[in-house]
Protein backbone atom coordinates (compact mmCIF):
# COMPACT_ATOMS: atom_id res chain seq x y z
CA UNK A 1 0.00 0.00 0.00
CA UNK A 2 1.16 3.52 -0.79
CA UNK A 3 0.10 6.99 0.30
CA UNK A 4 0.37 10.14 -1.73
CA UNK A 5 0.78 13.24 0.42
CA UNK A 6 -0.08 16.59 -1.11
CA UNK A 7 1.00 19.58 0.98
CA UNK A 8 -0.59 22.92 0.23
CA UNK A 9 -0.99 26.42 1.54
CA UNK A 10 -4.61 27.20 2.17
CA UNK A 11 -6.54 30.41 2.63
CA UNK A 12 -7.72 30.00 6.23
CA UNK A 13 -11.23 31.17 5.42
CA UNK A 14 -11.55 28.58 2.62
CA UNK A 15 -11.50 25.31 4.63
CA UNK A 16 -15.24 24.73 4.13
CA UNK A 17 -14.88 25.37 0.39
CA UNK A 18 -12.00 22.89 0.14
CA UNK A 19 -13.98 20.30 2.10
CA UNK A 20 -17.07 20.73 -0.09
CA UNK A 21 -14.92 20.43 -3.23
CA UNK A 22 -13.52 17.07 -2.11
CA UNK A 23 -16.92 15.82 -0.94
CA UNK A 24 -18.22 16.54 -4.45
CA UNK A 25 -15.17 14.86 -6.01
CA UNK A 26 -15.31 11.65 -3.94
CA UNK A 27 -17.64 9.63 -6.23
CA UNK A 28 -15.26 10.15 -9.15
CA UNK A 29 -12.17 9.36 -7.05
CA UNK A 30 -13.74 6.15 -5.80
CA UNK A 31 -13.69 4.86 -9.39
CA UNK A 32 -9.99 5.55 -9.96
CA UNK A 33 -7.92 2.37 -10.22
CA UNK A 34 -6.16 1.60 -6.95
CA UNK A 35 -7.75 4.46 -4.97
CA UNK A 36 -8.63 3.37 -1.43
CA UNK A 37 -9.10 6.26 1.00
CA UNK A 38 -8.65 10.01 1.37
CA UNK A 39 -7.87 12.14 4.41
CA UNK A 40 -8.11 15.92 4.22
CA UNK A 41 -6.09 17.55 7.01
CA UNK A 42 -5.84 21.24 7.85
CA UNK A 43 -4.14 23.42 10.42
CA UNK A 44 -6.59 26.29 10.75
CA UNK A 45 -4.02 28.46 12.54
CA UNK A 46 -1.25 28.22 9.94
CA UNK A 47 -3.30 27.53 6.82
CA UNK A 48 -1.30 24.41 6.00
CA UNK A 49 -3.23 21.55 4.47
CA UNK A 50 -2.40 17.97 3.59
CA UNK A 51 -4.30 15.56 1.42
CA UNK A 52 -3.43 11.94 2.11
CA UNK A 53 -4.65 9.38 -0.40
CA UNK A 54 -4.17 5.64 0.05
CA UNK A 55 -3.38 3.61 -3.08
CA UNK A 56 -3.06 -0.12 -3.74
CA UNK A 57 0.25 0.25 -5.55
CA UNK A 58 2.92 2.82 -6.24
CA UNK A 59 2.07 2.53 -9.92
CA UNK A 60 -1.57 3.47 -9.19
CA UNK A 61 -0.48 6.58 -7.28
CA UNK A 62 1.79 7.76 -10.08
CA UNK A 63 -0.69 6.81 -12.82
CA UNK A 64 -3.25 9.15 -11.27
CA UNK A 65 -0.73 12.00 -11.34
CA UNK A 66 0.49 11.33 -14.88
CA UNK A 67 -3.07 10.98 -16.23
CA UNK A 68 -3.55 14.71 -15.76
CA UNK A 69 -6.36 14.25 -13.23
CA UNK A 70 -4.22 15.41 -10.32
CA UNK A 71 -3.21 18.64 -12.07
CA UNK A 72 -6.82 19.26 -13.12
CA UNK A 73 -7.91 19.00 -9.49
CA UNK A 74 -5.17 21.33 -8.27
CA UNK A 75 -6.00 23.88 -10.99
CA UNK A 76 -9.62 23.92 -9.82
CA UNK A 77 -8.41 24.76 -6.30
CA UNK A 78 -6.53 27.94 -7.24
CA UNK A 79 -9.13 30.11 -5.50
CA UNK A 80 -8.57 28.41 -2.15
CA UNK A 81 -4.80 27.93 -2.28
CA UNK A 82 -2.37 30.46 -0.88
CA UNK A 83 0.96 28.91 -1.76
CA UNK A 84 2.80 26.19 -3.60
CA UNK A 85 1.60 22.60 -3.84
CA UNK A 86 3.92 19.63 -3.35
CA UNK A 87 3.16 15.90 -3.77
CA UNK A 88 5.12 12.84 -2.75
CA UNK A 89 4.34 9.13 -2.70
CA UNK A 90 5.47 6.94 0.20
CA UNK A 91 5.18 3.23 0.93
CA UNK A 92 3.23 2.15 4.01
CA UNK A 93 5.47 -0.20 5.97
CA UNK A 94 3.38 -0.43 9.13
CA UNK A 95 -0.30 0.12 9.74
CA UNK A 96 -1.90 0.00 13.20
CA UNK A 97 -5.39 0.52 14.53
CA UNK A 98 -7.11 0.75 17.89
CA UNK A 99 -7.41 -2.35 20.08
CA UNK A 100 -10.80 -3.02 18.47
CA UNK A 101 -9.14 -3.54 15.11
CA UNK A 102 -6.27 -5.73 14.01
CA UNK A 103 -2.73 -4.41 13.81
CA UNK A 104 -0.95 -5.35 10.60
CA UNK A 105 2.35 -5.02 8.84
CA UNK A 106 2.67 -4.94 5.07
CA UNK A 107 4.22 -8.08 3.54
CA UNK A 108 7.63 -6.48 3.07
CA UNK A 109 7.83 -5.38 6.69
CA UNK A 110 10.09 -2.57 7.76
Beta strands, then each sheet from edge to edge (+ up, - down):
strand 1: 2-10
strand 2: 35-43
strand 3: 48-55
strand 4: 81-91
strand 5: 94-95
strand 6: 104-105
sheet 1: 2+ 3- 1+ 4-
sheet 2: 5+ 6-
end
